[in-house]
Amino acid sequence: MTLAIGSLAPDFEAETTEGKIKLHDYIGNSWVVFFSHPKDFTPVCTTELGRMAHLKPEFDKRNTKLLGLSVDAVSNHAKWALDIEETQGVAPNYPMIGDTDFAVSKLYGMLPASASGDPSKRTPADNQTVRNIFIIGPDKLIKLIIAYPMSTGRNFDEVLRVLDSLQLTAKHKVATPADWKQGQDVIITAAVSNEEAQEKFPGFKTVKPYLRTTAQPRSD
C-alpha cells in the first residue's frame, strides 16, 4: 500500500505495552506521532526511544500523542525499556506496538507483503525499512512522512518544529519559510487576496507579489 501526505491513515488494532489499541480511537481529537523501529535492542533506536520519552511533555503541550512500533513482541519491549531507562535516563512513557505478524508494518508500506516468519529470527537489516515517522492529524489524515536509514538517529526537535508548523497552518492561511521556528514571521498563502490580507494580517510585508510575510498569528 502506497501512502502519501493527505492519505487517510489506515486504521488497525494492535497489542501495545499499554494494552490493545485501535488507531483511530487512540487518535481521538489529538494529533499523533507514529514512529517505527526495525528491532528491539538496537543501539540507535535505544537513544531515539529515550529521547522521545524526554520530549513527551512537549508533545503533551501540543495535544499530541506518541505511538511507537517494533516487530518484536510486547514482552520484549518491556525488557528493552529497562535498558532504555538505564542508558537514557527514562523509560518509554507511551505505548509501543508489538507487530509480531508484521501486519501494521505491511499496512503502512514499511515491509513488503511477502515478509513472514518468526520476528525474533529476523535481523535489523531484514527490517531496515521500518524506520519511519508519520504525523497524523485529528482528521485521521497523514500530514508528514519521513523515512530514515538505520545509521542515522532521528531529529525529534525537527519533528516538534514541523508539528508546530502543521498546527499553525491548519488554523491560519499561512505557510512557514525555510528553517522557521516558533515566533518567527510566516508567509501568507496565495489563497489570500491583498484585501483579505490587510484585514487578517494588518501591516504585512510584500517582498514580491507572490511572497508576502507577516508576524506569526496568535494560536488562540
C-alpha positions, 0 to 999 in steps of 0.5 A: 500500500502506497501512502502519501501526505493527505492519505487517510491513515489506515486504521488497525488494532494492535497489542501495545505495552499499554494494552490493545489499541485501535488507531483511530480511537487512540487518535481521538481529537489529538494529533499523533506521532507514529514512529517505527523501529526495525528491532528491539535492542538496537543501539540507535533506536535505544537513544531515539526511544529515550529521547522521545520519552524526554520530549513527551511533555512537549508533545503533551503541550501540543495535544499530541500523542506518541505511538511507537512500533517494533516487530518484536513482541510486547514482552520484549519491549518491556525488557528493552525499556529497562535498558532504555531507562538505564542508558537514557535516563527514562523509560518509554512513557507511551505505548509501543506496538508489538507487530509480531505478524508484521501486519501494521508494518505491511499496512503502512508500506514499511515491509513488503507483503511477502515478509513472514516468519518468526520476528525474533529470527529476523535481523535489523537489516531484514527490517531496515525499512521500518524506520519511519515517522508519520504525523497524523492529524485529528482528521485521521489524515497523514500530514508528514512522512519521513523515512530514515536509514538505520545509521542515522538517529532521528531529529525529534526537535525537527519533528516538534518544529514541523508539528508546530508548523502543521498546527499553525497552518491548519488554523491560519492561511499561512505557510512557514519559510525555510528553517522557521521556528516558533515566533518567527514571521510566516508567509501568507498563502496565495489563497489570500487576496491583498484585501483579505490580507490587510484585514487578517494580517494588518501591516504585512510585508510584500517582498514580491507579489507572490511572497508576502510575510507577516508576524506569526498569528496568535494560536488562540 
